Amino acid sequence: MSEKPIKKIETVVVRFAGDSGDGMQLTGSQFTSTTAMVGNDLSTLPDYPAEIRAPAGTLFGVSGFQIHFSSSPVYTPGDSPDVLVAMNPAALKVNFSQLNINAIIIANEDAFTKRNLELAGYDSNPLEDNSLSGFQVIIVPITTLTRRALEDLGLSQKAVDRCKNFFALGMMYWMYTRPLEPTTKWIESKFKSSPELIEANRKAMLAGYNFAETTEIFPSHYEVTTAKIEPGTYRNVSGNEALALGLIAAGYKSGLQVYLGSYPITPASDILHFMSRQKNHNVKTFQAEDEIAGICSAIGASFSGALAVTTTSGPGVALKSEAMGLALMTELPLVIVDVQRGGPSTGLPTKTEQSDLMLAMYGRHGESPLPIVAAESPADCFYAAFEAAKIALKFMTPVILLSDGYLANGSEPWKIPDADSLEKIDVKFAANPDEYAPYYRYPETLSRMWAIPGTPGLEHRLGGLEKEDITGHVSYDSENHERMTRLRAEKVKKVADFVEDPKIVGADSGDVLVISWGGTYGTVHAVIEKLHEENKSVSHFHLRWINPLPKSLGNYINNFKYVMVPEINMGQLSKILRAEYLVDVHGFNRIKGLPLRTNELYDEINEILKGIS
């Protein structure tokens, strides 16, 4: 048999989709890990239902995993799949409208039964009725072939059918010239206590690979060459993992124990899970009985001298708001992580959104401003967490760190930094009773002194009641309350003097200024790059710190004819910028539980440019 030709391509978007029990997240994560080892740049978008186990074959039970990989820099998980692996009719129905023209559809023929077609809402079989004309449809009896490959292992049919995702994975490894060895090693480690499962999954993957190589329905396969990336040691990392590692690194660099007090909530729970396994790195975790207990325990840990953290999502922030006010009033360092999800209420717990910005800015009673930093990519969650901890310790204040569901669950290659390159975080504990006063402030930062309980001569009182300036005594004096309120606000403003100001991408003035924050960075950056290649008068300013806003933003925002803010909400940053700068800020708003699409934003900016010209 002659070898099939290999076609070189620069970039591709692949989506695995099936029932939530079909192992699509596992399949996607293994394909991602192997792709990272091969040296492609990549970005992923896991997409799974809120139900723990939705009824098999139904539309709302579809689980998907999308990966965009390339030999060029990748900033988004891709707008539309070039390849869809559909394990059943529901997976095809849910994802069909998102496919690129002439996309490849690999369908598990065995799942397209009358019952499954009815569950998915099909009147006829799309594999037979020509409704998929215009696409490259590859029909494979994945379940049958998996059963044949494993028929001599003596496993139950249920156990055998669970391996069909590895058959599909093997086909995709052949299709995109990926090695099998990394996943083989993972299988051996994952199922080391079950030799029969090692053999079954390994054999299913190899069978899928060999089938794709020998069958005539796959006429060719593809090669995506290695991306040109900065030399270094890389690992594939999700946003939640990177965020946890950033907190651990801050613990090392500050010399403090990291304490995490949290209550599990999607999509932040993985941070708690990851941190609970890091006891050897001076990390202590507490899974609290509720959100209030989680943050209150963290406040107690901070009072005792730890780097304290609490993690949650939007509903949890609402429950923590009173305790956040307590941490602000006591002026104790605390990192509050909000991994945003679709709301309100339970909303879309497994989907992404940026709708907690107003909650972070104003969701507490009284005048209670807090510093707010937002991560821009999965790998950047490491640096955002490190910086949030540094500011919390330097300014003796709670800091809100905003991530979101896309960043938390998505992944990308992360260049592991040299530990020596990370900034040392200096922590000042009061030691001299003659110089100590609970609310004496360091002039540079306006932060108060941090005294460890039990230190002789440093006895002091903290609590939610207003404190007298310097002494910390309870005070109901009106003049003192105004002074302390303004001091707390001024302290937050001073953060701008100690964090890096963003650099504008493009000219300092022109037609359109696009201001982004958080997880929209990748989409906006990709669009701006394309527009700059076309010599369009568009600039980009990405906000890392939202409170305080960067000083340089005021220098640019009035220099453009049109200011746009893309957000996955109804225009929350737009409102803040209008109030702060009295500029007519225009929103580009989508609230679909998904990252912004580059093609939609590109078209919108071009329409604006036409109107300006």
C-alpha positions in Angstrom: 0.0 0.0 0.0 1.4 3.4 -1.0 1.7 6.0 1.7 -1.0 8.7 1.9 0.1 12.2 1.2 0.7 14.7 4.0 -0.6 18.2 3.5 1.1 21.0 5.4 -1.3 23.6 6.9 -0.7 26.5 9.2 -3.7 26.4 11.6 -6.7 24.3 12.4 -9.6 24.2 14.8 -10.8 20.8 16.0 -13.9 20.1 18.1 -14.7 16.8 19.8 -18.4 16.5 20.8 -20.6 13.8 22.3 -22.6 12.8 25.3 -21.2 14.0 28.7 -20.4 10.4 29.4 -18.4 9.9 26.1 -15.2 11.3 27.5 -14.9 14.3 25.2 -13.1 16.4 27.9 -10.6 13.6 28.4 -10.1 13.2 24.6 -9.7 16.9 24.1 -7.2 17.3 27.0 -5.1 14.4 25.7 -5.1 15.8 22.2 -4.1 19.1 23.7 -1.3 17.8 25.8 0.2 15.9 22.8 -0.2 19.0 20.6 1.7 21.1 23.1 4.5 18.5 23.3 4.8 18.6 19.5 5.4 22.3 19.7 2.3 24.0 18.3 0.9 27.1 19.9 -2.7 26.4 21.0 -5.7 27.6 22.9 -8.6 25.5 24.1 -12.3 25.8 25.0 -13.9 23.0 27.0 -17.7 23.3 26.9 -19.7 20.9 29.0 -23.3 20.8 30.3 -24.3 22.0 33.8 -26.0 18.7 34.5 -23.8 16.1 36.2 -25.2 13.4 33.9 -27.7 14.6 31.4 -29.9 12.0 29.6 -27.8 10.3 26.9 -28.5 11.5 23.4 -30.2 14.8 24.3 -29.1 18.2 23.1 -28.6 19.6 26.5 -26.3 16.7 27.4 -23.7 17.5 24.7 -20.2 17.9 25.9 -17.6 19.5 23.7 -13.9 20.3 23.6 -12.4 22.7 21.0 -8.7 23.2 20.3 -7.2 25.8 18.0 -3.5 24.9 17.2 -1.1 26.5 14.8 2.4 27.0 13.7 1.8 30.7 14.3 0.8 32.5 17.5 -2.7 31.6 18.8 -4.8 34.0 20.8 -8.2 32.4 20.8 -9.8 28.9 20.7 -11.1 29.7 17.2 -14.5 31.0 16.0 -15.6 27.9 14.0 -14.3 24.3 13.8 -12.6 23.1 10.7 -13.2 19.5 12.0 -16.0 18.2 14.1 -15.8 14.7 15.6 -19.5 14.0 16.4 -20.1 10.9 18.5 -23.9 11.1 18.2 -26.6 13.0 16.4 -27.1 15.5 19.2 -23.4 16.5 19.0 -23.9 17.1 15.3 -27.1 19.1 15.8 -25.6 21.3 18.5 -22.4 22.2 16.7 -23.5 22.1 13.0 -24.3 25.8 12.7 -20.9 26.8 14.0 -18.9 24.8 11.4 -16.7 26.5 8.8 -17.8 26.0 5.2 -16.4 22.7 3.8 -15.5 21.6 7.3 -14.7 17.9 7.9 -17.4 16.0 9.9 -16.3 12.7 11.3 -19.5 11.0 12.5 -19.9 7.8 14.6 -22.3 6.0 12.3 -23.3 3.5 15.1 -24.9 6.3 17.2 -27.2 7.5 14.4 -30.0 5.2 15.5 -33.7 6.0 15.2 -34.0 6.7 18.9 -30.9 9.0 19.0 -32.1 10.8 15.9 -35.5 11.5 17.6 -33.8 12.7 20.8 -31.7 15.1 18.8 -34.8 16.4 16.9 -34.0 15.0 13.5 -36.8 13.9 11.1 -34.4 12.0 9.0 -30.8 10.8 9.2 -28.5 13.7 8.2 -25.8 11.2 7.1 -28.2 9.9 4.4 -30.5 12.8 3.4 -27.9 15.1 1.7 -28.4 17.8 4.4 -24.6 17.8 4.9 -23.7 18.6 1.3 -21.0 21.2 1.2 -19.1 19.4 4.0 -16.5 16.7 3.9 -18.4 13.9 5.7 -16.4 10.9 7.0 -18.7 8.2 8.3 -17.1 5.7 10.7 -18.7 2.9 12.7 -16.6 3.9 15.8 -18.5 1.8 18.3 -18.4 -1.4 16.2 -14.8 -1.0 15.3 -13.9 -0.4 19.0 -15.8 -3.6 19.9 -14.0 -5.6 17.3 -10.6 -4.3 18.4 -11.2 -5.3 22.0 -13.3 -8.5 21.6 -10.5 -10.8 22.9 -10.0 -8.9 26.2 -12.9 -10.4 28.0 -14.3 -7.0 29.1 -18.0 -6.2 29.4 -19.6 -4.4 26.5 -20.1 -1.3 28.7 -16.4 -1.2 29.5 -15.5 -1.7 25.9 -17.8 1.1 24.7 -16.2 3.5 27.1 -13.0 3.1 25.1 -14.5 4.4 21.8 -13.2 7.9 22.6 -9.7 6.6 22.4 -10.5 5.1 19.0 -11.6 8.5 17.9 -8.5 10.0 19.4 -6.3 7.6 17.6 -7.9 8.6 14.3 -7.2 12.3 15.0 -3.6 11.5 16.0 -3.1 10.0 12.6 -5.0 12.8 10.8 -2.8 15.5 12.3 0.4 13.5 12.5 0.6 13.4 16.3 2.6 10.7 18.2 0.8 8.1 20.3 3.5 7.8 23.0 2.5 10.7 25.3 -1.1 9.4 25.6 0.2 5.8 26.0 2.3 6.8 28.9 -0.7 8.7 30.4 -2.9 5.6 30.1 -0.3 3.5 31.8 -0.1 6.0 34.7 -3.8 6.6 34.9 -4.9 3.0 35.0 -1.8 1.4 36.6 -4.0 -0.5 39.1 -6.1 -2.0 36.2 -3.9 -3.7 33.6 -6.9 -4.7 31.6 -8.0 -1.0 31.1 -4.5 -0.1 30.1 -4.6 -2.7 27.4 -8.1 -1.8 26.3 -7.5 2.0 26.0 -4.1 1.6 24.4 -5.5 -1.0 21.9 -8.5 1.2 21.0 -6.3 4.2 20.3 -4.0 2.1 18.2 -6.9 0.6 16.3 -8.2 4.1 15.5 -4.8 5.2 14.3 -4.4 2.1 12.1 -7.9 2.4 10.7 -7.4 6.0 9.6 -4.1 5.0 8.1 -5.4 2.1 6.1 -9.0 3.0 5.1 -9.7 4.8 1.9 -12.1 7.2 3.5 -9.1 9.2 4.9 -7.4 10.1 1.6 -4.7 12.2 3.2 -3.5 13.6 6.6 -2.1 16.9 7.7 1.0 18.4 9.4 1.0 21.6 11.4 4.6 22.5 11.8 6.2 23.6 15.1 5.5 27.2 16.1 8.3 29.6 16.5 8.2 30.3 20.2 10.6 31.9 22.7 13.1 29.3 24.0 12.4 27.9 27.4 10.6 25.1 29.3 6.9 25.0 28.6 3.9 23.1 30.0 0.3 23.1 29.0 -1.6 24.8 31.8 -5.3 25.7 32.5 -6.2 29.1 33.9 -7.2 27.6 37.3 -3.9 25.7 37.5 -1.9 28.8 36.6 -3.8 30.9 39.1 -3.1 28.4 41.9 0.6 28.2 40.9 0.8 32.0 41.0 -0.5 32.1 44.6 2.0 29.4 45.6 4.8 31.4 44.0 3.6 34.5 45.9 3.8 32.4 49.1 7.4 31.5 48.4 8.4 35.0 47.4 6.8 36.5 50.5 8.0 33.8 52.9 4.4 33.3 54.1 2.1 30.3 54.4 -0.6 30.4 51.8 -4.1 29.8 53.3 -7.1 29.1 51.1 -10.5 29.1 52.7 -13.2 28.3 50.1 -16.5 26.7 49.3 -16.7 24.6 46.1 -18.4 26.4 43.2 -18.2 26.0 39.5 -16.0 27.1 37.8 -13.6 27.9 40.6 -13.6 24.6 42.4 -10.5 23.3 40.6 -8.3 25.9 42.3 -9.3 24.4 45.7 -8.7 20.9 44.4 -5.3 21.8 43.1 -4.2 23.8 46.2 -5.3 21.0 48.5 -2.6 18.8 47.0 0.2 21.3 47.7 0.8 20.8 51.4 4.5 20.3 50.7 4.6 23.9 49.4 3.5 25.5 52.7 -0.1 25.6 51.6 -3.1 25.1 53.9 -6.6 24.6 52.5 -10.0 24.6 54.2 -13.1 23.4 52.4 -15.7 25.5 54.3 -19.4 24.7 54.9 -20.4 27.8 53.0 -19.1 30.9 51.2 -19.3 33.1 54.4 -17.2 30.6 56.4 -14.7 30.4 53.6 -13.9 34.1 53.5 -14.2 34.6 57.3 -11.6 31.8 57.9 -9.4 33.5 55.4 -9.7 36.8 57.2 -8.7 35.0 60.4 -5.7 33.5 58.6 -4.7 36.9 57.4 -5.0 38.3 60.9 -2.5 35.6 62.1 0.0 36.5 59.4 -0.7 34.2 56.4 -1.1 35.1 52.7 -4.9 34.5 52.7 -7.0 33.7 49.7 -10.7 32.8 49.1 -12.0 31.6 45.7 -15.5 31.7 44.3 -17.7 32.7 41.4 -20.4 35.4 41.2 -23.0 34.0 43.5 -20.3 33.4 46.1 -19.1 37.0 45.8 -22.6 38.1 46.7 -22.6 36.0 49.8 -19.1 37.1 50.8 -19.9 40.8 50.5 -20.3 41.6 54.2 -17.1 39.8 55.1 -15.3 41.7 52.2 -16.4 44.9 54.0 -14.9 43.5 57.2 -11.6 42.7 55.5 -11.6 46.2 54.1 -12.4 47.9 57.5 -9.7 45.8 59.3 -7.3 46.6 56.4 -6.0 43.0 56.2 -4.4 41.5 53.1 -6.7 39.1 51.3 -6.9 37.8 47.7 -10.5 37.3 46.6 -10.7 35.3 43.4 -13.9 35.5 41.3 -14.0 33.1 38.4 -17.0 34.6 36.6 -19.7 32.6 35.1 -23.1 33.2 33.4 -25.7 34.6 35.6 -27.8 35.8 37.4 -28.4 33.2 40.1 -27.3 29.8 39.0 -27.6 31.0 35.5 -25.1 29.3 33.2 -22.7 27.7 35.7 -20.5 26.0 33.1 -20.4 29.0 30.7 -18.2 32.1 30.7 -19.2 35.7 31.2 -17.7 39.0 32.4 -20.8 40.2 34.3 -19.3 40.6 37.8 -17.4 43.8 37.2 -20.0 46.0 38.7 -20.4 43.6 41.6 -16.6 43.7 42.2 -16.6 47.5 41.9 -19.7 48.4 44.0 -21.1 45.2 45.5 -20.6 46.2 49.1 -22.4 48.6 51.4 -20.8 51.8 52.4 -17.9 53.5 50.7 -15.7 50.4 50.1 -13.4 50.6 47.1 -11.1 47.6 46.5 -8.3 47.1 44.0 -9.4 44.9 41.0 -7.1 43.1 38.7 -8.2 40.9 35.7 -6.3 38.0 34.1 -6.2 38.1 30.3 -5.3 34.5 29.3 -5.0 31.1 30.9 -1.3 31.4 31.4 -1.6 35.0 32.5 -3.7 33.8 35.5 -0.3 32.9 37.1 1.0 36.5 36.9 -2.4 38.1 37.8 -2.5 36.0 40.9 1.1 36.8 41.8 0.4 40.5 41.3 -2.8 40.4 43.3 -1.0 38.8 46.2 1.8 41.3 46.0 -0.5 44.3 46.1 -2.7 42.9 48.9 0.4 42.4 51.0 2.0 45.8 50.1 -1.1 47.8 50.7 -2.7 45.8 53.5 -6.0 45.5 51.6 -8.3 42.9 50.1 -7.7 42.6 46.3 -10.3 41.2 43.9 -8.8 39.0 41.1 -11.3 38.5 38.2 -11.0 35.4 36.0 -13.8 33.7 34.0 -15.0 30.3 33.0 -13.2 30.4 29.6 -9.8 31.3 31.2 -10.3 28.9 34.1 -11.0 25.8 32.0 -9.1 26.8 28.8 -5.5 26.0 28.4 -2.4 27.1 26.5 1.4 26.6 26.6 2.9 28.4 29.5 6.6 29.3 29.7 7.6 28.3 33.2 9.4 31.4 34.7 12.7 31.2 36.4 11.9 31.5 40.1 14.7 34.0 40.6 13.1 36.3 38.0 10.0 36.7 40.1 10.0 39.8 42.3 10.6 39.3 46.0 7.6 40.4 48.0 8.7 42.3 51.1 6.4 41.9 54.0 6.7 44.3 57.0 5.6 42.9 60.3 5.5 45.3 63.2 8.1 44.4 65.9 8.9 47.4 68.1 6.1 48.2 70.6 7.5 51.8 70.9 6.8 52.4 67.2 3.5 50.5 66.8 0.1 51.8 66.4 -2.7 49.7 64.7 -3.6 52.4 62.2 -0.3 54.2 61.7 0.2 54.4 58.0 3.3 54.2 55.8 3.3 57.4 53.8 4.3 55.7 50.5 1.3 53.3 50.4 -1.0 54.5 53.2 -1.0 50.8 54.4 -1.3 50.3 58.1 1.1 48.2 60.2 0.7 44.4 60.4 1.1 42.9 63.8 1.1 39.2 64.5 -1.3 38.3 67.4 0.6 37.3 70.5 3.6 39.5 69.8 4.5 41.1 73.2 3.6 44.8 73.4 1.6 44.7 70.1 -1.8 44.0 71.5 -4.5 45.6 69.4 -8.1 45.5 68.5 -9.6 45.0 65.0 -13.2 44.7 63.9 -16.0 46.0 61.7 -16.7 49.2 63.7 -15.0 52.3 62.5 -11.5 52.9 64.0 -9.9 56.0 65.2 -7.0 57.1 63.0 -3.6 56.0 64.4 -4.9 54.4 67.7 -7.4 51.9 66.3 -9.9 52.7 69.0 -13.6 52.4 68.1 -14.7 55.8 67.0 -18.1 57.2 66.1 -16.7 60.7 65.5 -18.0 62.1 62.2 -14.8 63.9 61.2 -12.7 60.8 61.9 -15.1 58.6 59.8 -14.7 60.9 56.8 -11.0 61.0 57.2 -10.7 57.2 57.4 -13.1 56.7 54.5 -11.0 59.0 52.3 -7.7 57.4 53.4 -9.0 53.9 52.4 -10.1 55.3 49.0 -6.8 57.1 48.5 -4.9 53.9 49.3 -6.6 52.1 46.5 -5.7 55.0 44.1 -2.1 54.7 45.1 -1.9 51.2 43.7 -1.6 52.8 40.2 1.8 54.1 41.2 3.1 50.6 41.9 1.8 48.6 38.9 2.9 48.7 35.3 0.9 51.0 33.1 -0.4 49.2 30.0 1.1 50.1 26.6 -1.1 51.2 23.8 -0.9 49.0 20.7 -1.0 51.3 17.7 -1.0 55.0 17.4 -1.6 57.4 20.3 -4.5 58.9 18.3 -6.7 58.0 15.4 -10.1 56.7 14.3 -10.9 53.9 16.7 -9.6 53.0 20.2 -10.6 49.5 21.4 -10.4 49.1 25.2 -10.5 45.5 26.5 -10.2 43.8 29.9 -10.0 40.2 31.1 -10.5 37.3 28.8 -11.5 39.3 25.8 -7.8 40.2 25.3 -7.1 37.3 22.9 -10.0 38.1 20.6 -9.3 41.8 20.5 -5.5 41.3 20.0 -6.1 39.0 17.1 -8.5 41.4 15.4 -6.2 44.4 15.9 -3.3 42.5 14.4 -5.3 41.8 11.3 -6.5 45.4 11.0 -3.0 46.7 11.4 -1.9 44.5 8.5 -4.6 46.3 6.5 -3.2 49.7 7.7 -6.4 50.6 9.5 -6.5 53.4 12.0 -7.3 51.3 15.1 -5.5 51.1 18.4 -5.8 48.8 21.4 -5.5 49.5 25.1 -6.0 46.5 27.4 -6.8 47.1 31.1 -5.1 44.8 33.6 -6.1 46.9 36.6 -9.6 48.2 36.5 -9.5 49.8 39.9 -7.6 51.9 40.0 -7.7 52.7 36.2 -4.3 53.2 34.7 -3.1 56.8 34.7 -2.1 56.8 31.0 -5.7 55.9 29.8 -6.7 59.5 30.3 -4.0 60.6 27.9 -5.4 58.5 25.0 -9.2 58.1 25.4 -10.0 61.6 24.1 -7.6 61.3 21.1 -9.9 59.0 19.1 -13.1 59.6 17.1 -14.6 56.4 18.4 -14.1 54.4 21.6 -15.2 50.8 21.7 -15.3 48.3 24.6 -15.9 44.7 23.7 -17.3 42.8 26.7 -19.2 39.6 27.5 -21.8 41.5 29.4 -24.3 44.4 28.8 -21.6 47.1 28.9 -20.3 47.3 32.5 -16.8 48.7 31.8 -18.4 51.1 29.2 -20.5 52.6 32.0 -17.4 53.0 34.3 -15.4 54.7 31.6 -18.2 57.0 30.6 -18.5 58.1 34.3 -14.8 58.5 34.7 -13.8 60.2 31.5 -17.1 61.7 30.2 -16.5 60.0 26.8 -19.2 58.5 24.6 -18.0 54.9 24.9 -19.7 52.3 22.6 -20.1 48.7 23.7 -19.6 45.6 21.6 -21.6 43.2 23.8 -22.3 39.5 23.5 -23.8 37.4 26.4 -23.8 33.9 24.9 -21.7 32.1 27.5 -18.9 31.9 24.9 -15.7 33.9 24.1 -16.2 36.8 21.7 -15.8 35.8 18.0 -13.0 37.4 16.1 -15.0 37.6 12.8 -17.9 39.4 14.4 -15.6 42.0 16.1 -13.6 42.4 12.9 -16.7 43.1 10.9 -18.1 45.6 13.5 -14.9 47.6 13.6 -14.8 47.8 9.8 -18.4 49.1 9.7 -17.4 51.8 12.2 -14.4 52.8 10.1 -16.6 53.0 7.0 -18.9 55.4 8.9 -16.0 57.5 10.1 -14.5 57.9 6.6 
